[in-house]
Amino acid sequence: MNPDSPTDTINGFVSTSGSRLPHEAILDEVHWHQAISSWRDLLGSDAVIEDAASLEKAGETAIPRAHCPGAILRPKTVDQISSCLKIAHQFELPLYPISRGKNWGYGTASPATAGQVQMDLSQMDRILEINEELGYAVIEPGVSQGQLAQALKQRGSGLMLDVTGAGPDASIVGNTLERGFGHTPLGDHFQHSCGMQVVLPTGEVIETGFGGFENAQAKHVFPWGLGPWIDGLFSQSNLGVVTRMTVWLMRRPERIEAFAVRLQDEERLPGLIDVLRDLRMRGVLHSSIHVANDLRVISALRGCPGQNTENRRPLSTEQRQELCRETATGCWNVLGAIYGDPRQVAWARKEIRRHLGKFDRPVFFDERKIRRWETIGRWLGGLKVAQKHLAKLASARSALDLVSGIPTAEHLRGAFWRNTQPASEIKDPASAGLIWISPVIPMVGEHSKKLRAIVEPTLSQFGFDPLVTLTSINQRAMCAVISINYDRGSEEEAKRAESCYKSLWEKLMNAGYPPYRSGIQSMESLASQHRNQPLLQSIKRAIDPENILAPGRYISR
């Protein structure tokens, strides 16, 4: 090879033609160019992306180690996706479909391994149906939660969706397929979905549930169908590409009232968890309940002290206590909501006061109270006391929005907790330093204690602050979202963050607390640890013996 020839390299594979190629173990150059040519004929040149800047942008992620795709495909129809898969199958190229790529602390839009061809489904963004009577929407993978919320508002709908804190641009289908969760009684997203349209690796198109039967009237309202229930095969898997889904919506109740409780003694957390479980199992609370530690709450309000200081150590107990005083935050903080008519809300409020009042006085707030607080803020004007009032008001407003089905980007501020350059405004979290790990524990206070005994010392050992939220995804289990925030500008800190993640992953797995979802960096480890791997491999072979969908997550948030 002439060293003066123009070349492009990506993870060791060199092309003298100037085209970026995936890793050499995946394919040969002839197959690559034949596939690219076929995809261009199918989609058009504008929908097949190979320029270095676009590939680098597509590989940008908040986790320390990113992978660039070998190319990007942007199909717009199911037929195009089917043909794309057939071409990939013919040339044995791995595809990595994404919905909108807002999978922040789990890998964003970056493929699981270098060189996989990213299939970007964000242009498939049609809301195909909103059914007011039965409370559902039929959507494509590119539909964001902000888009659907706006569509419901514009038509004066009596329905609301359940949203996550991932921001208005996050995909609904992507989060549902990751088995993500939100805040309302429909907080378990996959549990409240059905009627998928799926393109298999062979290019065949199937429909799940009753969708497989001609003219089935209940395909959007009854998930199981007739015969084996296969929807679960396409969540957190690489067995197909979901191109349409029915998501259930909630009729907006007469009253939505959020409540908050601050816990000042962290030793009382196990008791608090047990009481919340009882309230959920007795039907007092019907929605997801979030229990966030002090730094998780504070990170959404302000930057970390010493944010511009290099080699920063974790905050001391004294520093955290001072921050709690400044922001009126507890060491643990409960956020939930009650829904119903005035009588139902009043009864639930009474029960919450009776059972949670022994920890702290619950604070209840709704839209009317928020507006009164806003009026007080205007009266306070430029007074110094107004700053603290406005900070509380902003926090309450964003919390009420989430439990009311209104997506907000406010909670994404926490992604920048460790950045040396403070964010003056919310930026794309893909540019932050952030790793999420999300173990599941039984909703028993003793398990929260055991979890903390693993998480907090491990983060401290590697020099990171603990930002933790425990969410009661149902009456019996809690998902813990743990953030490892690091400085993207420090190579040394990024390496420590990666080591911290690996250590924490191993400890949690050994303790019997696997995560409910995995980041792209754990795909191989997860595959080797899963006892059902032989069965899953058999299912994959039954669908297609030469599955060309990339290993790991196949559609991200």
Order of alpha helices (4+ residues) and beta strands (2+ residues): beta-beta-alpha-beta-alpha-beta-alpha-beta-beta-beta-beta-alpha-beta-alpha-beta-beta-beta-beta-beta-alpha-beta-alpha-alpha-beta-alpha-beta-alpha-alpha-beta-beta-alpha-beta-beta-alpha-alpha-alpha
